């Protein structure tokens, strides 16, 4: 089990909040571009790839900060 100092925990918590916000922003941007019908398909694909990478990092951070506790 990984033991974090309060400072490390706060830093990871801040990164998690930032990544969640960026993920939500990308989701909104992708939705808007998709609805516009004039958007560049390659741009949308790049944004989706970035969104997926963010989701992976969010899961990593959540695993570190909120470990499963076996009862």
Steps between C-alpha positions, in 0.01 A plus 500: 500500500630843404533745788470865401583807699228763535695719259519225236133418549405866454716526188344189346154622596564826320627316193188279508268801512691665214486187285127456565435859392714463188315176417164676533623791286617264227167318511317828445737602221461166323123523528497853358733410213301189417177700487650769275542258206786712364758377747820329394469124564869475586462771765208317655698174504797673668271649763340161565844342537603770747173452690569126526853564631355737760247236605783249548690746721183577698456129571864474610463794736174369643664162562784667688279734701208265560641148529261207520463386858432132535253453783 
